[in-house]
Every structure is written in structure tokens, then in C-alpha cells.
Amino acid sequence: MSEYPALTPGLTGEMSVTVTEDLTATALGSGSVQVYSTPALVALLEAAAIEALAGHLPDGMTTVGVRVDVRHLAATPVGQTVTARATLREVDGRRLVFDVAAQDPVEPVAEGTHERFIVDRARFESRAAAKATS
């Protein structure tokens, strides 16, 4: 039996964003074109995965992203909306694997997978803070 019984394959989250100038490749330094950037796209896909888990983790637990394997398939101009969807495919102990995809009003924008790990929030933040004092 899973340590996290509320986490079952099929949980789905969705997030949308309207592309603004500050989300373009030019603004984020990932290219020289005024279209939705890959870094912003990855963040939106992660947000969809987090949304899929909302209300399903025990108190004090959260997840952190550990792997993203995404193909950015099409450019989306400023002013259009991109909608990302993440569907939990696999639960392996604390490891969670999502199928992710994004779409703009015209065509698919991205597809791939995303992995997250379940962590104790306080312990994780404490360990990260300890690095600042090293």
C-alpha cells in the first residue's frame, strides 16, 4: 500500500497564463524573439503539476521538481493564452511522474514528462537554509 494513498494516477491539474512581454524569450534571456519563453513554459507546466496535487498531500509535506523533459513545439505570441495540463502517471514512493502538455488557441505548444519528489517542507527548508551559513 502506498505511503500516500490520496495520490493516485490520473490526478490532473491545469494552469493558464496570458503571454506578456515579461514572459518572452527576450525578457528572460533564453533567446532573442518576442514569443513565450521555454523557461516560462516549464514553470507553467510545474505549476500545473503542483495544482494536480493540491489537497492530496499530508500536512507539512510538499513537492520539489527534480526533472523536466519537455519538447517546446510551437511559438506563442504576446497576448495569447497558454494552458498547461499535468496528469499524474506514476507514484513510486516519494517520486511522482507526470505527463505534461500545453496548448495555445491555435496548436499544441509542449509535451513531455515532469518528476517531483515529496519532501517534508520544514526539513527541506532547514537544510537549504543551512547552506547559506556554510
N, C-alpha and C positions, 0 to 999 in steps of 0.2 A: 504494500500500500504506500502511496506517495506521502511524503512528509508535508506536502502542500495540496491537500485534497481539493481545494477550491480552484486549483489551476489545472484545467483540462484542455486538451487540444480542441481547437475551434473557437476559443475566446478571440474576439475581434475588436480592434479599436480603430477609430478613424479620426483624422485631423485634417483641417483645411487651412490654407493661407492664401491671401491675395498677394501676388508678387509686387513688391515695391522696389524702388531704386536701391535701398539698403540691403536687399537680398540678392542683388545681381552678382555675377562673377567679377565684374569690375570693382564693385564696392568691397567684396570680401577677399579680393586678391587671388582668386582662383582662375582668372582668365581676363580677357580684355573685351568681353562682349556684354551688352546690356540685356542679359537674359537670366532667368533663375539659376542660381549657382548650385553646383553639386554639394558644397558644404551645407547650404541651407536645406537642400533636399534631404540629405542624410539626417539632419536634425529633425525635420518633419516626420520622416519615417520612424525615427526613435520615439518621437512624441506619440505617434500612433500606437507603438508597442506599449508604451507606458500607459496609455489610455485603455488598452485591452486588459491591463492588469488591475485597473482601478477597482478598489473594494475587494480584491481577491487575495491580498497578502496579509499575513498576520501582523498585528500591531508591532511597530518597531522594526519591521523589515521593509526593504526597498530593493530595487534592482539597479545594476550598473551595466552599461553597454560594454561589451568586450570584443565584438566582431561585427563588421558590416561588409557584406559582399553584394554590391549593387551595380547594376548597369543603368546609367543615365541615358535614356533612349532618345529623348527629344527636347528641344529648346522650348521654353515657355517665356513669352514676353511680359514686360511690366504691365500690370493691370489685369492679367488673367489669374484665375484661381487654380491652385493645385490641391488635390485631395489625395491624401495618403491613407493606406489601409494596411494594418498588420494583423495577421492571423497566427495565433499560437499553434505551431505544428507539433512540437515535441517538448516534453518535460522529462529531464534526466537529472534527478536530484535537484540541485540548485541551478542547473543550467536550463535555460529556456531558449528554444529556437523558433523564430517567427518567419513566415513567408511575408514579404513586404512588396507593395506595389504603389504606384502613384499615377494619377491621371490628370490632365488638364481638360478644358472643354472640347478639345479637338482630338486628342490622341493619348495613348499611354506614354508616360514620362519616365517611369522607372520600374524595375523589377529586381528581386533578389531575396537575400536572407539576412537576418539580423539575430545575433545572440546576445542574451543578457544573463547575468548571474544574480541570484538572490543573495543579499547581504544583510547583516544586522547594521542598521543605519548608524547607531551610536558608536559601535566598534569600528566601523569603516571610517567615519569622520574623525575619530580619535587617532587612528593610525595615520591618516592623511595629515592631520594637524601636527603630529609628532615629527613628520618630515620637515616641517617648517622651522623647527628648533634645532635641527641637526647641523 
